[in-house]
Amino acid sequence: MAAVAQEREAALPTFMSVRQVSQYLQLNEKKVYALLKEGKIPGTKITGKWLFPRELIDRWMLDSSHGGLLTDRLVVSGSDDPLLYRAILGLAGRINARALVSYSPTGTRLGLELLQAHRTDTCGIHWGPEQESHLRHPALLRQYPQCRNWVLVRAFRRRQGLLLSPGQGMGDGGPEAVIEASLRDRVPWAMRQEGAGAQRFVLDALARCGTDARRLHTTHTALSEREAAAAVAMGRARVAPGAQAAATEFGLDFVPLGWEAFDLVLPRNIYFRRLFQDLVDHLKSGEIAAVAEALQGYDLGPCGQLIWSEG
């Protein structure tokens, strides 16, 4: 029987049709289409035809069984944040080798693409001012087919702004003065990559000042919050977008642009995973509250709130 099963599996292509995946899972084709409509099964539509990567189907089945066989793993990607980084390190240290908790700060957009492809479990996002997050965040998620199976959980509020070389008085007149001076004197900027939430925030600020990023003297593209701060600290740039906590970490001056919501996006089944709930509990702890106070620019009051679900 095992040999027959292996021959049957070997005969299946890498990308299966609806008929093939229905035979593989022993479901009727109507049920496969229903799972697609609900966003529960990994598939992609190419020239009007649905195809299912067999590797992702296998992984989906494993992670759906008995609450998920991968409950000893939590991979977090998306936006970079100093407080979230410390919370994940602290949780990983406490659980030791009993489970894997890891953080790969990729930026908001790439993190969502990884979540869509089932390559990560949770994605941190921030996409503009806090007062618009209730509209912007769901609108951003709806650009991804898997969003029907996602939920949005508030991690914290944080202050976003401009990171400046220390002791030069650039921020004395506020963000408008920094932007005007940087244009006039061709001050070097470290900008974030396209698709990063920090880039989205500073583009909005530039627009309010009647300019855009093409007029800035950009000398460096930073792929994370820390890389942007390091570029300023090392003298490769004098201005960069970033959170207040990054300025504190690197001893930089900081000019605030406003508050933003930092949220965690994840599939519903991951939301109930013990490791994710442990991470939220750790973010709510007194230990992390003390770290947030030292880093500055955080409000942990809304931590853990379920903000949005498409279903």
FILOLO-458853 format. One record per atom (N, C-alpha, C, CB): x, y, z; residue in three letters. Coordinates in pm, whole numbers, padded with zeros to 5 digits, always signed. Last residue first. Glycine has a CB too. Layout:
XYZala ...
! end
This chain:
-01357+03840+00781gly -01465+03743+00791gly -01579+03786+00882gly -01411+03613+00839gly -01165+04029+00815glu -01250+04040+00695glu -01371+03949+00707glu -01170+04005+00569glu -01095+04209+01104ser -01102+04077+01043ser -01199+04087+00928ser -01147+03968+01146ser -00917+04420+01333trp -00988+04400+01206trp -00986+04253+01168trp -00926+04486+01094trp -00814+04434+01594ile -00853+04556+01524ile -00943+04530+01406ile -00732+04629+01479ile -00789+04322+01908leu -00821+04271+01775leu -00884+04386+01695leu -00918+04147+01783leu -00528+04429+02121gln -00663+04451+02071gln -00679+04395+01930gln -00697+04601+02073gln -00264+04409+02201gly -00344+04289+02201gly -00486+04306+02149gly -00351+04236+02337gly -00226+04735+02331cys -00160+04609+02294cys -00257+04490+02306cys -00036+04585+02382cys -00302+04997+02390pro -00392+04915+02307pro -00337+04778+02271pro -00422+04988+02180pro -00079+05086+02561gly -00217+05073+02608gly -00304+04984+02524gly -00279+05206+02616gly +00177+05143+02496leu +00140+05002+02495leu -00005+04979+02538leu +00232+04923+02585leu +00334+05373+02317asp +00215+05363+02400asp +00166+05219+02387asp +00102+05468+02358asp +00661+05523+02281tyr +00568+05410+02272tyr +00446+05432+02361tyr +00638+05280+02310tyr +00881+05699+02311gly +00798+05706+02191gly +00703+05589+02173gly +00884+05715+02074gly +01161+05524+02461gln +01079+05644+02437gln +00996+05630+02308gln +01169+05770+02430gln +01326+05338+02581leu +01345+05367+02439leu +01272+05495+02397leu +01296+05250+02355leu +01225+05334+02842ala +01365+05370+02819ala +01390+05408+02673ala +01456+05255+02858ala +00964+05250+02799glu +00988+05381+02861glu +01131+05427+02837glu +00959+05375+03012glu +01010+04994+02695ala +00943+05096+02613ala +00967+05236+02668ala +00793+05068+02604ala +01118+04867+02919val +01200+04885+02800val +01142+04995+02711val +01211+04752+02721val +00893+04869+03084ala +01013+04940+03127ala +01107+04965+03009ala +01087+04861+03237ala +00724+04705+02936ala +00683+04844+02962ala +00804+04927+03004ala +00573+04851+03071ala +00855+04464+02955ile +00856+04533+02825ile +00812+04679+02842ile +00764+04462+02724ile +00802+04412+03229glu +00939+04411+03176glu +00948+04489+03046glu +00986+04266+03155glu +00527+04403+03251gly +00599+04516+03310gly +00742+04525+03260gly +00599+04503+03460gly +00374+04291+02941ser +00436+04272+03072ser +00504+04400+03122ser +00537+04159+03066ser +00273+04289+02690lys +00193+04357+02792lys +00261+04357+02930lys +00057+04291+02804lys +00450+04132+02553leu +00444+04274+02518leu +00367+04354+02622leu +00380+04291+02380leu +00378+03886+02664his +00509+03943+02697his +00513+04093+02665his +00621+03869+02620his +00128+03848+02546asp +00137+03860+02692asp +00270+03924+02733asp +00122+03722+02759asp +00213+03822+02280val +00127+03934+02319val +00134+03956+02470val -00020+03909+02275val +00360+03581+02303leu +00426+03704+02259leu +00344+03827+02300leu +00447+03703+02107leu +00162+03402+02380asp +00272+03428+02472asp +00345+03557+02435asp +00371+03310+02473asp +00012+03403+02146gln -00049+03458+02267gln +00057+03486+02374gln -00155+03361+02323gln +00199+03272+01984phe +00159+03410+01954phe +00097+03475+02077phe +00060+03413+01835phe +00218+03021+02109leu +00335+03107+02101leu +00298+03251+02069leu +00431+03055+01995leu -00039+02909+02077arg +00009+02946+02210arg +00126+03042+02204arg +00048+02822+02288arg -00256+03026+01827arg -00137+02949+01861arg -00080+03001+01993arg -00031+02956+01747arg -00457+03184+01741phe -00486+03101+01859phe -00366+03015+01899phe -00606+03011+01831phe -00341+03303+01519tyr -00384+03389+01629tyr -00407+03307+01756tyr -00513+03465+01590tyr -00315+03100+01338ile -00194+03140+01411ile -00231+03226+01532ile -00097+03218+01317ile -00573+03090+01236asn -00525+02975+01313asn -00398+03007+01391asn -00501+02857+01219asn -00591+03340+01103arg -00672+03313+01222arg -00619+03196+01305arg -00816+03285+01182arg -00271+03484+01011pro -00388+03399+00985pro -00462+03368+01115pro -00345+03269+00916pro -00188+03830+01088leu -00162+03687+01094leu -00287+03608+01060leu -00112+03648+01233leu -00026+04132+01161val -00118+04062+01072val -00085+03914+01077val -00109+04117+00925val +00003+04380+01401leu +00048+04247+01362leu -00061+04179+01281leu +00086+04161+01486leu +00083+04734+01391asp -00008+04621+01403asp +00058+04492+01357asp -00135+04646+01322asp +00123+05043+01511phe +00205+04930+01470phe +00123+04804+01497phe +00345+04926+01545phe +00011+05360+01424ala -00027+05230+01480ala +00066+05124+01423ala -00176+05196+01449ala +00187+05665+01501glu +00137+05565+01407glu +00097+05440+01484glu +00242+05531+01299glu +00220+06019+01546trp +00204+05884+01598trp +00151+05792+01490trp +00111+05884+01720trp +00465+06247+01398gly +00334+06207+01447gly +00336+06065+01500gly +00230+06220+01337gly +00716+06345+01362leu +00618+06374+01256leu +00477+06336+01300leu +00655+06300+01127leu +00975+06475+01574pro +00855+06393+01553pro +00771+06442+01434pro +00769+06393+01678pro +01313+06451+01544val +01205+06547+01521val +01078+06467+01490val +01241+06646+01403val +01603+06379+01730phe +01477+06329+01674phe +01377+06443+01661phe +01419+06217+01761phe +01951+06288+01734asp +01843+06383+01756asp +01719+06333+01683asp +01883+06526+01707asp +02080+05970+01853leu +02054+06069+01749leu +01951+06171+01797leu +02005+06001+01619leu +02164+05732+01981gly +02205+05862+02031gly +02187+05974+01931gly +02347+05856+02073gly +02058+05492+01902phe +02183+05533+01838phe +02230+05673+01881phe +02166+05530+01688phe +01824+05459+02057glu +01924+05352+02051glu +02060+05402+02003glu +01875+05239+01960glu +01682+05695+01994thr +01732+05672+02129thr +01845+05568+02129thr +01619+05627+02222thr +01616+05645+01727ala +01700+05761+01761ala +01762+05743+01900ala +01618+05891+01755ala +01451+05427+01762ala +01576+05409+01688ala +01672+05524+01716ala +01549+05398+01536ala +01235+05544+01896ala +01316+05444+01965ala +01449+05421+01896ala +01239+05312+01975ala +01116+05704+01703gln +01191+05768+01811gln +01281+05669+01882gln +01096+05833+01910gln +01160+05565+01371ala +01089+05579+01498ala +01178+05642+01604ala +01039+05442+01546ala +01240+05745+01064gly +01247+05635+01160gly +01169+05665+01286gly +01390+05605+01194gly +01427+05878+00786pro +01300+05853+00854pro +01314+05738+00952pro +01188+05823+00753pro +01726+06073+00826ala +01661+05949+00783ala +01525+05940+00851ala +01748+05824+00818ala +02013+06278+00771val +01869+06268+00800val +01820+06132+00751val +01788+06385+00732val +02272+06251+00705arg +02243+06339+00819arg +02096+06334+00859arg +02282+06481+00785arg +02482+05967+00628ala +02369+06056+00600ala +02349+06144+00722ala +02239+05975+00565ala +02709+05856+00722arg +02679+05833+00580arg +02562+05918+00534arg +02648+05685+00556arg +02764+05875+00991gly +02798+05988+00905gly +02774+05966+00757gly +02938+06023+00926gly +02679+05686+01164met +02811+05665+01105met +02852+05776+01009met +02816+05533+01034met +02421+05768+01224ala +02521+05764+01332ala +02663+05753+01278ala +02492+05647+01426ala +02297+05731+00975val +02311+05866+01030val +02421+05868+01137val +02176+05915+01090val +02316+05454+00952ala +02370+05538+00845ala +02391+05682+00893ala +02276+05536+00723ala +02177+05367+01178ala +02322+05348+01172ala +02386+05435+01065ala +02355+05201+01146ala +01915+05427+01102ala +01974+05497+01216ala +02126+05486+01213ala +01919+05441+01349ala +01892+05244+00888ala +01872+05387+00865ala +01937+05468+00976ala +01722+05421+00855ala +01930+05003+01020glu +02026+05042+00917glu +02014+05190+00887glu +02004+04959+00790glu +01706+04996+01190arg +01841+05009+01248arg +01943+05051+01143arg +01883+04877+01312arg +01499+04967+01004glu +01500+05080+01096glu +01642+05105+01149glu +01402+05056+01214glu +01626+04859+00682ser +01564+04837+00812ser +01573+04965+00894ser +01631+04719+00887ser +01754+04926+00451leu +01655+04818+00442leu +01591+04785+00576leu +01719+04695+00386leu +01827+05240+00310ala +01836+05151+00426ala +01723+05050+00422ala +01832+05232+00558ala +02015+05389+00071thr +01885+05325+00092thr +01900+05221+00201thr +01831+05260-00040thr +02181+05701+00044his +02182+05564+00097his +02039+05515+00109his +02255+05557+00234his +02156+05955-00040thr +02287+05892-00062thr +02288+05745-00021thr +02394+05967+00015thr +01946+06193-00172thr +01950+06061-00110thr +02081+05992-00144thr +01830+05975-00155thr +01846+06484-00150his +01980+06433-00184his +01997+06300-00112his +02093+06537-00144his +01511+06522-00279leu +01606+06503-00170leu +01740+06453-00223leu +01550+06405-00065leu +01338+06520-00488arg +01416+06642-00469arg +01521+06628-00358arg +01324+06758-00438arg +01201+06283-00472arg +01295+06299-00583arg +01383+06423-00568arg +01219+06308-00714arg +01016+06299-00266ala +01146+06238-00238ala +01247+06258-00350ala +01129+06090-00213ala +00859+06626-00286asp +00859+06480-00289asp +01002+06430-00278asp +00792+06427-00419asp +00658+06898-00145thr +00772+06844-00219thr +00760+06692-00226thr +00908+06886-00153thr +00480+07021+00034gly +00479+07060-00107gly +00598+07010-00186gly +00474+07207-00117gly +00456+06926+00283cys +00548+07039+00267cys +00559+07083+00121cys +00685+07004+00321cys +00299+06707+00243arg +00239+06819+00317arg +00325+06944+00307arg +00220+06781+00465arg +00488+06546+00117ala +00376+06598+00038ala +00309+06715+00108ala +00272+06487+00013ala +00648+06481+00334leu +00704+06561+00224leu +00593+06623+00141leu +00795+06475+00135leu +00468+06321+00476ala +00518+06445+00535ala +00576+06537+00428ala +00625+06415+00642ala +00436+06106+00299asp +00320+06188+00334asp +00364+06323+00391asp +00230+06114+00436asp +00697+06009+00307leu +00643+06060+00180leu +00520+06147+00203leu +00609+05943+00087leu +00714+05920+00570val +00789+06040+00533val +00743+06095+00398val +00939+06010+00529val +00542+05694+00558phe +00514+05803+00651phe +00586+05931+00607phe +00557+05764+00793phe +00663+05528+00369arg +00527+05577+00344arg +00498+05698+00432arg +00424+05465+00371arg +00903+05471+00501gln +00908+05548+00377gln +00770+05608+00348gln +00954+05458+00259gln +00804+05321+00711ala +00870+05447+00741ala +00881+05534+00617ala +01009+05422+00799ala +00710+05092+00576gly +00614+05183+00639gly +00675+05318+00671gly +00559+05122+00764gly +00840+05009+00254ala +00860+05018+00399ala +00761+05120+00457ala +01006+05058+00432ala +00807+05028-00016gly +00727+04927+00053gly +00747+04925+00203gly +00759+04794-00001gly +01140+05105-00098glu +00999+05111-00137glu +00924+04997-00070glu +00984+05103-00292glu +01359+05164+00186gln +01324+05102+00058gln +01175+05118+00029gln +01362+04953+00059gln +01435+05489+00325arg +01400+05348+00333arg +01359+05296+00197arg +01286+05327+00435arg +01723+05707+00290met +01581+05677+00276met +01558+05527+00291met +01527+05726+00139met +01935+05924+00424ala +01922+05779+00410ala +01772+05751+00404ala +01993+05700+00529ala +02048+06231+00276trp +01944+06151+00342trp +01972+06002+00325trp +01805+06186+00285trp +02257+06517+00293pro +02239+06376+00254pro +02136+06304+00341pro +02373+06303+00263pro +02150+06837+00194val +02185+06752+00307val +02161+06606+00268val +02103+06790+00435val +02139+07066+00025arg +02167+06930-00027arg +02221+06839+00083arg +02269+06937-00144arg +02047+07299+00127asp +02188+07270+00148asp +02231+07133+00095asp +02221+07279+00294asp +01773+07298+00056arg +01857+07414+00026arg +02006+07379+00029arg +01829+07526+00126arg +01680+07053+00153leu +01670+07084+00009leu +01767+07195-00029leu +01526+07124-00027leu +01730+07081+00422ser +01794+06970+00351ser +01787+06990+00200ser +01728+06838+00389ser +01571+07298+00488ala +01717+07311+00497ala +01787+07202+00419ala +01762+07308+00643ala +01315+07183+00451glu +01356+07300+00372glu +01508+07314+00372glu +01291+07428+00426glu +01323+06977+00642ile +01304+06945+00500ile +01351+07060+00412ile +01157+06913+00470ile +01353+07123+00879val +01452+07021+00841val +01444+06993+00692val +01430+06891+00921val +01121+07280+00877ala +01251+07346+00868ala +01360+07247+00827ala +01287+07413+01002ala +00930+07080+00908glu +00928+07163+00787glu +01063+07231+00767glu +00817+07269+00794glu +00989+06974+01166pro +01012+06895+01045pro +01014+06977+00916pro +00906+06790+01034pro +01154+07236+01368gly +01052+07136+01337gly +01077+07068+01204gly +00916+07199+01337gly +01370+07399+01420gly +01248+07460+01365gly +01140+07362+01329gly +01282+07539+01246gly +01572+07232+01516asp +01523+07340+01602asp +01392+07401+01552asp +01627+07448+01613asp +01702+07024+01388gly +01561+07008+01420gly +01500+07121+01499gly +01542+06883+01493gly +01969+07092+01359met +01886+07085+01239met +01737+07083+01271met +01921+06964+01159met +02167+07109+01552gly +02057+07205+01554gly +01965+07200+01434gly +02112+07340+01565gly +02364+06928+01585gln +02380+07022+01474gln +02265+07122+01463gln +02392+06946+01345gln +02347+06714+01770gly +02421+06836+01805gly +02438+06937+01694gly +02551+06799+01853gly +02336+06419+01562pro +02322+06490+01689pro +02403+06618+01696pro +02363+06400+01802pro +02151+06380+01265ser +02284+06383+01325ser +02280+06467+01451ser +02390+06439+01224ser +01815+06253+01311leu +01910+06356+01269leu +02045+06338+01335leu +01856+06494+01301leu +01520+06108+01197leu +01642+06084+01274leu +01750+06179+01221leu +01688+05935+01263leu +01185+06203+01211leu +01312+06215+01139leu +01428+06195+01236leu +01323+06354+01068leu +00919+05979+01300gly +00970+06112+01267gly +01097+06106+01186gly +00995+06190+01392gly +00669+05835+01518gln +00750+05829+01396gln +00800+05969+01361gln +00669+05767+01277gln +00589+05669+01809arg +00611+05800+01749arg +00711+05785+01633arg +00664+05903+01854arg +00340+05407+01828arg +00477+05457+01842arg +00492+05589+01767arg +00579+05353+01790arg +00123+05174+01986arg +00139+05299+01913arg +00286+05341+01929arg +00040+05411+01967arg +00113+04816+01939phe +00133+04937+02018phe +00122+05057+01926phe +00271+04935+02091phe -00029+04600+01818ala +00085+04575+01905ala +00107+04694+01998ala +00213+04547+01822ala -00347+04489+01725arg -00266+04605+01761arg -00152+04563+01855arg -00354+04714+01828arg -00404+04262+01466val -00394+04280+01611val -00302+04399+01640val -00341+04151+01681val -00608+04130+01225leu -00516+04241+01253leu -00520+04270+01402leu -00553+04369+01170leu -00628+03821+01041val -00678+03916+01142val -00568+04018+01170val -00720+03841+01275val -00709+03644+00736trp -00619+03716+00827trp -00696+03795+00931trp -00528+03808+00749trp -00846+03534+00530asn -00815+03444+00641asn -00728+03511+00747asn -00746+03319+00589asn -00864+03727+00348arg -00991+03676+00400arg -00970+03581+00518arg -01068+03605+00289arg -00608+03768+00255cys -00656+03854+00364cys -00787+03805+00424cys -00674+03995+00315cys -00515+03631+00038gln -00524+03557+00164gln -00583+03638+00278gln -00388+03508+00203gln -00494+03828-00168pro -00607+03734-00165pro -00624+03662-00032pro -00590+03632-00273pro -00425+04162-00092tyr -00370+04027-00090tyr -00485+03926-00077tyr -00268+04009+00027tyr -00538+04405-00059gln -00465+04385-00184gln -00408+04244-00197gln -00352+04487-00195gln -00631+04421+00195arg -00724+04372+00093arg -00660+04358-00045arg -00843+04465+00083arg -00428+04546+00337leu -00441+04401+00345leu -00530+04345+00236leu -00495+04360+00480leu -00479+04818+00277leu -00353+04755+00236leu -00368+04603+00234leu -00238+04797+00329leu -00725+04851+00400ala -00715+04871+00255ala -00588+04808+00200ala -00717+05021+00221ala -00659+04809+00673pro -00744+04713+00602pro -00736+04727+00450pro -00889+04730+00647pro -00480+05044+00696his -00433+04907+00718his -00525+04803+00652his -00423+04879+00867his -00639+05276+00638arg -00523+05238+00557arg -00482+05093+00573arg -00407+05327+00592arg -00841+05288+00834leu -00875+05279+00692leu -00758+05225+00610leu -00916+05418+00639leu -00715+05294+01074his -00836+05211+01066his -00885+05197+00923his -00946+05269+01152his -00512+05483+01036ser -00477+05341+01030ser -00600+05251+01018ser -00399+05302+01154ser -00541+05750+01062glu -00589+05693+00936glu -00569+05542+00930glu -00519+05758+00818glu -00425+05813+01300gln -00566+05848+01284gln -00625+05795+01154gln -00582+05997+01289gln -00155+05739+01264glu -00244+05657+01345glu -00391+05685+01318glu -00215+05678+01491glu -00026+05772+00926pro -00062+05825+01059pro -00164+05738+01132pro -00117+05964+01045pro +00128+05477+00765gly +00075+05613+00772gly +00031+05652+00911gly -00039+05628+00677gly +00145+05190+00830trp +00123+05245+00697trp +00056+05382+00705trp +00039+05149+00612trp +00298+04904+00953his +00255+05040+00986his +00251+05113+00853his +00352+05113+01090his +00313+04557+01057ile +00288+04662+00958ile +00265+04797+01025ile +00167+04624+00870ile +00449+04234+01091gly +00430+04365+01150gly +00412+04470+01042gly +00549+04401+01240gly +00312+03916+01048cys +00377+04028+00980cys +00345+04158+01054cys +00333+04037+00832cys +00356+03566+01102thr +00303+03695+01148thr +00381+03807+01080thr +00313+03708+01303thr +00470+03351+00968asp +00348+03331+01047asp +00279+03461+01084asp +00381+03255+01173asp +00586+03294+00630thr +00601+03351+00763thr +00468+03337+00835thr +00646+03500+00758thr +00514+03186+00393arg +00655+03173+00432arg +00683+03227+00571arg +00742+03244+00332arg +00272+03207+00260his +00283+03110+00371his +00428+03086+00411his +00218+02978+00332his +00244+03414+00087ala +00305+03292+00034ala +00324+03184+00139ala +00437+03325-00029ala +00146+03613+00255gln +00061+03563+00148gln +00112+03430+00093gln +00053+03666+00036gln +00380+03658+00400leu +00262+03603+00468leu +00166+03543+00365leu +00191+03712+00551leu +00538+03770+00200leu +00581+03645+00262leu +00464+03578+00335leu +00697+03671+00360leu +00388+04001+00155glu +00406+03905+00045glu +00450+03770+00099glu +00509+03959-00056glu +00419+04125+00402leu +00285+04080+00361leu +00294+03981+00246leu +00199+04201+00320leu +00695+04181+00392gly +00641+04095+00496gly +00504+04041+00460gly +00634+04170+00627gly +00704+04362+00183leu +00765+04230+00164leu +00716+04133+00270leu +00918+04241+00167leu +00563+04580+00310arg +00516+04516+00188arg +00573+04377+00168arg +00550+04602+00069arg +00717+04645+00552thr +00575+04610+00552thr +00536+04529+00429thr +00491+04735+00558thr +01039+04494+00615gly +00955+04602+00566gly +00812+04553+00549gly +01010+04658+00433gly +01161+04281+00732thr +01172+04291+00587thr +01109+04417+00531thr +01109+04171+00523thr +01298+04135+01003pro +01240+04262+00960pro +01266+04288+00812pro +01297+04377+01043pro +01236+03847+01135ser +01306+03889+01014ser +01244+04018+00964ser +01301+03777+00905ser +01256+03657+01419tyr +01212+03788+01368tyr +01298+03825+01249tyr +01218+03899+01478tyr +01136+03360+01590ser +01235+03437+01515ser +01172+03560+01453ser +01301+03352+01406ser +01122+03096+01799val +01059+03226+01777val +01164+03314+01711val +01005+03290+01913val +01084+02757+01841leu +01158+02859+01766leu +01072+02983+01751leu +01201+02805+01627leu +01095+02573+02151ala +01026+02624+02032ala +01115+02729+01966ala +00886+02685+02070ala +01269+02477+02339arg +01139+02410+02328arg +01062+02456+02205arg +01057+02436+02452arg +01506+02600+02395ala +01502+02516+02274ala +01369+02444+02256ala +01613+02413+02280ala +01366+02887+02543asn +01488+02812+02516asn +01470+02728+02390asn +01525+02722+02637asn +01177+03050+02643ile +01130+02917+02601ile +01246+02827+02561ile +01032+02930+02484ile +01331+03278+02705arg +01256+03209+02810arg +01216+03067+02770arg +01132+03289+02846arg +01438+03360+02462gly +01527+03321+02570gly +01456+03242+02679gly +01591+03442+02630gly +01208+03428+02322ala +01291+03317+02275ala +01385+03268+02384ala +01372+03359+02151ala +01128+03652+02472leu +01043+03533+02468leu +01124+03411+02425leu +00923+03554+02373leu +01343+03826+02417gly +01313+03787+02554gly +01229+03661+02560gly +01241+03898+02626gly +01322+03855+02139leu +01443+03797+02198leu +01417+03747+02340leu +01556+03901+02199leu +01070+03977+02129ile +01088+03844+02068ile +01214+03777+02123ile +01097+03856+01915ile +01125+04219+02258ala +01022+04130+02312ala +01039+03989+02258ala +00882+04183+02278ala +01318+04332+02092arg +01356+04294+02228arg +01254+04197+02289arg +01370+04418+02316arg +01160+04372+01860tyr +01282+04292+01854tyr +01322+04242+01993tyr +01397+04374+01792tyr +00971+04551+01956leu +00928+04417+01915leu +01047+04322+01909leu +00856+04423+01778leu +01142+04771+01992leu +01074+04712+02107leu +01028+04570+02074leu +00953+04798+02149leu +01243+04835+01732pro +01333+04799+01841pro +01265+04730+01959pro +01402+04922+01890pro +01115+04704+01430asp +01086+04784+01549asp +01176+04740+01663asp +00937+04772+01589asp +01028+04672+01087asp +01131+04668+01191asp +01088+04753+01309asp +01267+04716+01135asp +00763+04486+00933ser +00826+04611+00973ser +00922+04592+01091ser +00721+04713+01010ser +00814+04143+00843gly +00749+04273+00823gly +00831+04388+00878gly +00613+04273+00888gly +00782+03849+01056ser +00851+03931+00956ser +00782+04066+00948ser +00853+03861+00816ser +00819+03578+01269val +00765+03712+01256val +00848+03788+01152val +00764+03788+01393val +00736+03253+01330val +00825+03336+01250val +00757+03470+01225val +00862+03266+01114val +00721+03015+01560leu +00656+03142+01528leu +00758+03230+01458leu +00600+03212+01656leu +00666+02678+01652arg +00739+02774+01569arg +00656+02900+01551arg +00775+02711+01431arg +00521+02471+01750asp +00646+02503+01820asp +00731+02600+01740asp +00725+02375+01848asp +00316+02414+01587thr +00285+02501+01699thr +00409+02533+01782thr +00179+02438+01787thr +00298+02269+01353leu +00409+02363+01368leu +00383+02461+01483leu +00430+02440+01238leu +00074+02125+01330leu +00191+02054+01381leu +00307+02148+01408leu +00233+01947+01282leu -00242+02242+01415gly -00114+02275+01352gly +00001+02199+01415gly -00089+02423+01362gly -00479+02159+01515gly -00432+02289+01561gly -00297+02326+01504gly -00425+02291+01710gly -00496+01913+01375his -00495+01917+01522his -00439+02048+01575his -00415+01801+01577his -00367+02041+01079ser -00400+01920+01152ser -00387+01941+01303ser -00309+01805+01107ser -00278+02255+00942ser -00420+02255+00976ser -00457+02138+01067ser -00504+02250+00849ser -00019+02207+00876asp -00043+02316+00971asp -00189+02324+01013asp +00001+02450+00911asp -00050+02000+00689leu +00020+01977+00816leu -00015+02081+00920leu +00171+01976+00793leu -00189+02133+00483met -00250+02019+00552met -00184+01994+00687met -00240+01894+00464met +00003+02324+00409trp -00128+02367+00458trp -00197+02255+00536trp -00217+02413+00341trp +00204+02158+00311arg +00230+02239+00430arg +00100+02286+00493arg +00318+02360+00395arg +00075+02050+00087asp +00122+01962+00194asp +00143+02040+00323asp +00254+01893+00152asp +00032+02284-00058ile -00083+02204-00016ile -00044+02112+00099ile -00139+02122-00135ile +00293+02362-00109leu +00213+02444-00019leu +00088+02371+00028leu +00174+02574-00089leu +00371+02152-00283glu +00446+02177-00160glu +00363+02258-00060glu +00578+02250-00191glu +00197+02182-00500arg +00182+02064-00413arg +00255+02084-00280arg +00236+01938-00484arg +00030+02472-00588pro +00163+02415-00562pro +00153+02300-00461pro +00260+02524-00509pro -00234+02474-00801phe -00205+02456-00660phe -00066+02396-00643phe -00312+02366-00593phe -00423+02687-01019leu -00314+02592-00998leu -00276+02592-00850leu -00191+02628-01087leu -00700+02772-01222trp -00644+02761-01088trp -00536+02653-01084trp -00754+02730-00987trp -00701+02979-01506lys -00698+02843-01455lys -00633+02840-01317lys -00623+02749-01552lys -00677+03233-01616gly -00810+03179-01593gly -00816+03040-01535gly -00884+03180-01717gly -00398+03274-01618thr -00476+03274-01744thr -00609+03202-01727thr -00395+03207-01857thr -00387+03147-01302ile -00302+03186-01415ile -00380+03166-01543ile -00169+03105-01417ile -00430+03178-00964lys -00502+03173-01091lys -00415+03229-01201lys -00636+03252-01082lys -00324+02966-00697thr -00306+03088-00776thr -00375+03070-00910thr -00156+03121-00795thr -00357+02862-00351gly -00366+02842-00495gly -00348+02973-00567gly -00500+02779-00532gly -00413+02724-00038pro -00317+02800-00120pro -00327+02764-00268pro -00175+02775-00072pro -00730+02771+00114ile -00638+02677+00050ile -00542+02755-00040ile -00717+02570-00032ile -00891+02972+00213lys -00831+02878+00308lys -00727+02787+00246lys -00939+02796+00369lys -01060+03157+00095gly -00920+03193+00114gly -00845+03098+00205gly -00910+03330+00168gly -01313+03093+00027glu -01293+03131+00166glu -01149+03171+00195glu -01333+03017+00257glu -01272+03013-00234lys -01354+03132-00210lys -01334+03184-00069lys -01502+03101-00233lys -01128+02776-00188leu -01065+02890-00257leu -01140+03019-00227leu -01061+02865-00409leu -01323+02620-00071leu -01205+02654+00008leu -01131+02772-00054leu -01112+02533+00021leu -01494+02597-00295ala -01543+02664-00173ala -01427+02706-00084ala -01640+02571-00095ala -01335+02449-00467tyr -01371+02587-00504tyr -01422+02665-00383tyr -01478+02586-00616tyr -01330+02211-00318val -01204+02281-00346val -01233+02427-00382val -01126+02211-00461val -01599+02141-00328lys -01541+02176-00198lys -01408+02249-00216lys -01520+02049-00112lys -01624+02082-00598lys -01701+02193-00542lys -01644+02239-00409lys -01848+02154-00526lys -01469+01850-00623glu -01419+01975-00680glu -01496+02096-00628glu -01428+01971-00832glu -01444+01658-00317asn -01502+01686-00448asn -01460+01825-00494asn -01656+01675-00444asn -01138+01515-00189leu -01251+01606-00176leu -01315+01621-00313leu -01208+01745-00119leu -00884+01398-00162gln -01006+01318-00153gln -01127+01404-00117gln -00989+01206-00051gln -00659+01533-00218leu -00715+01555-00084leu -00840+01472-00058leu -00746+01701-00064leu -00617+01442-00478tyr -00507+01435-00382tyr -00560+01444-00239tyr -00405+01547-00408tyr -00855+01509-00607gln -00819+01368-00592gln -00714+01350-00483gln -00767+01310-00726gln -00832+01786-00591ser -00949+01722-00530ser -00924+01573-00510ser -01075+01743-00617ser -00603+01828-00738val -00597+01855-00594val -00717+01794-00523val -00590+02007-00567val -00699+01755-00994gln -00589+01680-00931gln -00583+01703-00781gln -00456+01718-00994gln -00897+01948-01038arg -00930+01805-01039arg -00824+01724-00966arg -00946+01754-01184arg -00747+02182-01030val -00856+02162-00935val -00890+02014-00926val -00981+02243-00975val -00398+02083-01081ser -00523+02145-01121ser -00628+02122-01012ser -00573+02089-01258ser -00074+02144-00931met -00191+02060-00956met -00312+02144-01000met -00227+01979-00832met +00258+02151-00986phe +00143+02241-00977phe +00019+02162-01021phe +00163+02370-01066phe +00406+01918-01003thr +00441+02015-00899thr +00327+02113-00876thr +00568+02091-00938thr +00181+01634-01066pro +00275+01742-01104pro +00305+01834-00986pro +00217+01824-01221pro +00183+01293-00960leu +00121+01425-00957leu +00224+01532-00993leu +00061+01453-00818leu +00329+01064-00941ala +00264+01092-01070ala +00202+01231-01075ala +00159+00988-01099ala +00404+01048-00680ala +00507+01082-00777ala +00447+01119-00912ala +00604+00967-00795ala +00164+00961-00564glu +00213+01096-00535glu +00316+01141-00638glu +00274+01102-00394glu +00149+00700-00667arg +00041+00795-00694arg +00088+00938-00674arg -00080+00767-00604arg +00380+00588-00557glu +00368+00599-00704glu +00262+00701-00741glu +00334+00461-00766glu +00311+00605-00286gln +00427+00679-00335gln +00422+00697-00485gln +00556+00609-00295gln +00092+00431-00279ala +00074+00573-00244ala +00189+00657-00296ala +00062+00589-00092ala +00219+00192-00344val +00114+00245-00432val +00093+00394-00407val -00020+00168-00412val +00384+00161-00124ala +00445+00176-00256ala +00344+00235-00354ala +00497+00042-00309ala +00195+00125+00078ala +00283+00242+00083ala +00345+00269-00053ala +00392+00222+00187ala +00083-00121+00000met +00000+00000+00000met +00085+00125+00000met -00093+00001+00121met 
! end
